[in-house]
Amino acid sequence: MAAELEVWTVNGRTRSELAGDRVTIGKTSENDIVLDDSTVSRLHAVCERFAAGWCITDLGSSNGTFLNGERIWAQQRLRHGDEVRIGGNRLLFRDASQLGQTVTESADDCPALTPRERDVLVVLCRPLLARDLFTEPASIKELAAELVVSEAAVKQHLTNLYDKFEIGAERTHRRTRLANEAIQRGAVTIADLRAPDE
């Protein structure tokens, strides 16, 4: 399986295979990946394949390109599971060759979840649909308030979910990685994330 970008926009999710050695991202139709978003530049960023793997470069865009929450100022290496933010869009980088195995549908299976764990994931992921460039998953305090439980209970649920989704304690941005994994594996869907009044 070739490397790909899983592209999340307000219109839903699509997958774009990274074919060739250069894939452009931007607002105009001439790009390989077109993002219909006023906060995206005409030619915003480019992904390029090198012998060692894929890299992403911002092409002097107005609003910047963010890799795992940090604005990039130079070419950056992409690793399986990385999140790129361009405008109000999230692009998740997938590369089976970095896993040392062939990705199959069963590899992405969602672990067994309790109803409460699923509730935690829905609330955790809901802010990611926002078009704000700096949106992050819900905080522990926000989770506790929306689920009407203590922060200690939320922390325990998150600990269980980190284990189930195999997100180790040494990883940074654990809530972001958990949210990405939950969406990628189908534990929550866009329909789940929409507020009840939408």
C-alpha positions, 0 to 999 in steps of 0.5 A: 500500500502506498503512502496516503493522506487522509483528508478531513474537511467540513465536508467529510473525509477522503483519502488521497494516495501520494502518487509520484514524487511530488504532491501539491496542496492548495486552494486552486484546482491545479493542485493534486489535493484541493482544499476549498477553504478561504484560509488556504493559499492558492499553492499552500504546501507540497509533499515530496518523496525522497529515498528516506521517505516523505517530507512536507514543506510550506510554500510561503502560505499566509496562514502556515502549515502545522505538523503535530500542532507546531508551525513548520518553517522548513522541510519536515519529515512525515512519519506514520500517524502525523497530523498536518493542519492546513487552514481548517483541514486535518491531513493524517499521514499514513505510510504502511512501509514505516510500520514494517508490515502491510496494512490491512483492514484488520490492522485498523480494527477498533478495540472493544469499547464500553459505552462510556469510553465511546462517549469520552471519545466523541466528546474528545474528538468533537472540537476537531470539526471546528474550522479554527486553525488551532483547535485541539481535542477537548481538555480533561476539564471540558470532558469532565464538564460535558460528561458530568463526571470528575476529572479523576474519572476522565483521567481513568477513562483516558488511561484505559483508552491509551492502553486500548489504542496502544498510545504509550506514556512516552508519546507526546500529544497523547490526546491528539494521537488518541483522537486521530486513532479513534477517528481513523479506526472508526471508533467515532464518525463525523455524524457522531461528532456533530452537535445534537442541534446541527 
